[in-house]
Amino acid sequence: MRSTRTPASPRRGRRRTLLAAGGLVAALALTATACGGSGEDTAGGEPGATASQAGGNADGGVRIPSDIADRLKEHGIDVDDWKDGGWQDWDKDKWLSEAKDFVNPVIEGLWKPERMQSAKEADKTVSTKDASAGQGVSDPEPAPVEATAEKTPYHQNAAPVGKVFFDSPEGPSVCSGTVIKDVNHPGKSNLVWTAGHCVHAGKKGGWYRNIVFVPAYNDLGKSEAELGSANATEIAPYGNWWADWASTSNGWIEGGSETGGAGAAYDYSVLHVQPEQGAKSLEETVGAALDVDFSAPSAAEAREMGAWGYPAAPPYNGLKMFKCIDEPGRFSLSPSLPTMYRIGCTMTGGSSGGGWFRVVDGETKLVSNTSIGPADNTWLAGPQLGRDAQSLYENMSETYGGR
């Protein structure tokens, strides 16, 4: 049984109009030339699971740190064969699930435009049973909010937003992500925020492969027919950025499932990326990055949030950026799990990992990311980002940010 939807109040509608006119949308229009904690324990004193990865030489060659090479060999993987297609071996015994057993060497030319378009959405559809399980600590289901297309060019209206591509056992897959600031490397961040399920399969799998971030994908919002004649800069105006380091929460790794599961409340990830070509940082190249709000405000305190992403499941096709703005409510899959945020939104799979933003003292900040939603695509839920998420972020910045 589905829970009763609560119609949007006139008060909510008025506030959303004011926000669109001068708040969240305007604050996110960052041009490319502008420069709660859950109480979750983490293994080994680490703030989360961090995966060290291999870099790539400018000529496309692969260099893999000796410790990673040794671990790959322990799993029966020939390092020399990895780039030449060895990564396509998803045998369960060789699917690297240990936190540090993850390698993502640059493979130049792998993510061609046509391969990007073939990528399937990384969907995390929560079942009706699970969606109603936590109603004792959840607010009434929100009324659907129709997603609206972001204005083009994206680099002038939502420069920090982009797509995350990766390979899973099912083939090329896609999520959304956001360029975030690096507190220890101001103005030169190489950090991207996305969902945990966009980098790791959860408790029954391991790390995904060939993870790249493409900021302002399809910058002009062209149709599928138009993209047939589009040049590379129109599809990927800032190029492809390979994840050379990745972190997600132990909560996701230990509890995540195909429908989110208990890991949904911890479904977040930070990537450190490097350009497939070039030397400048991601923030310098894109010209924009957002702070992350780790204060984990209550749904009532947050008042308004906006979710941005590239929905890829019907009726969308993953080629264009969309957004939803709504007042968040509380959502919990279980009284024993941290409460999540929930907003009305019709975006589908592919928007997973896309940032949720709120305006704090006139500045747009990332406050959550898309994690799960129902089969009828009427709402989205995202984790609160508190102490543990902040520790994961700080560890990434301090340990890997300067590499």
Secondary structure, 3 states (H helix, E strand, C coil): CCCCEECCCHHHHHHHHHHHHHCHHHHHCCCCCCCCCCCCCCHHHCCCEEEECCEECCCCCEECCHHHHHHHHHCCCCHHHHCCCHHHCCCCCCCCCCCCCCCCCCCCCCCCHHHHHHCEECCCEECHHHHHHCHHHCCCEECCCCCEECCCCHHHHCCCEEEEEEEECCEEEEEEEEEECCCCCCCCCCEEEECHHHCECCCCCCECEEEEEEECCCCCCCCHHHHCCCCHHHHCCCCCEEEEEEEECHHHHHHEECCEEHHHHHCCEEEEEEECCCCCCHHHHHCCCEEECCCCCCHHHHCCEEEEECCCCCCCCCCCCEEEEECCEEECCCCCCCCEEEEECCCCCCCCCCEEEEEECCEEEEEEECCEEECCCCEEEEECCCHHHHHHHHHHHHHHCCC
